[in-house]
Amino acid sequence: MKKQFNRMRQLANQTVGRAEKTEVLNEDLLQVEKRLELVKQVSHSTHKKLTACLQGQQGSDSDKRSVRDPGIPCIRE
């Protein structure tokens, strides 16, 4: 009977220890999720800005070429 009691006490201590570790892990996961959300927002914003910048450069390159070389007739009419 005493062995069974000690065994149950040991199992109870292990489950309590796991619960505490799970709570800490959940807090760590919440912090990681917050950081990932911030990184996601920053990368999305950067992607939008780079895309807009690159699209703006493509149009200006063709305009610069047409202005620099007056011998080529302008097709954009």
N, C-alpha and C positions, 0 to 999 in steps of 0.2 A: 504494500500500500504506500509506503514511504517513497519507494522508487517511482511509482506512478505519479505521485504528487510532485516530486522533483522534476520528472520528465515534463509534466504539464506546465510547471513554472518556467522551465527552460524554453519551451515552445512559446509561451506567452511573452517572455522577454524578447525573443527573436522577432515576433510579429510587431511588437511595439517599436523595436529598433528599426525595422523595415519601414514602418509608417513615418518615423521621423526622417529617415533618409529620403523617402518619397516626397515629403513636403519640401525639403531642401532642393531636391532635384526639380520639382515643379517651379520653385522660385527661380532657379537658374534658367530653366527653359523659358520662363516668361521674360526674363531679361534678354535672352538670346533672341526670342521672337521679336521683341521691341527693336533690337538692333538691326535685325534682318528687315523689318518693315521700313526702318529709316534708310537702310542701304538700298532697298527696292525703290523707294521714292526718289532718292538722289540719282540712282542709275536711270530711272525713267525720265526724270527731268533733263539729265545730261544727254540722253539719247535724243530727246525732242529738240534740244538746242543744237546738237551736232547735225542732225538731219536738216534742220532749217538753215543752218550755216552752209552746209554742203550744197543744198539746193540753190541757195542764193549765189554761190560762187560759180555754179555751172552756167547760169544765165549771164552773169557778168563777163565770163571768159569769152563767150561768143560775141558779146557787144564790143569788147575791147578789140577783138580780132577784126571786126568789120570796120571799126574806126581807124585802126592802124594801117590797114591796107585799102586805100581808096580805089585801087585798080579793080577790085572785085565788086560787081554790081550788087546792090542790096536786093535780096529776094523777099524780104519781109514787107510787102506792101498791102 
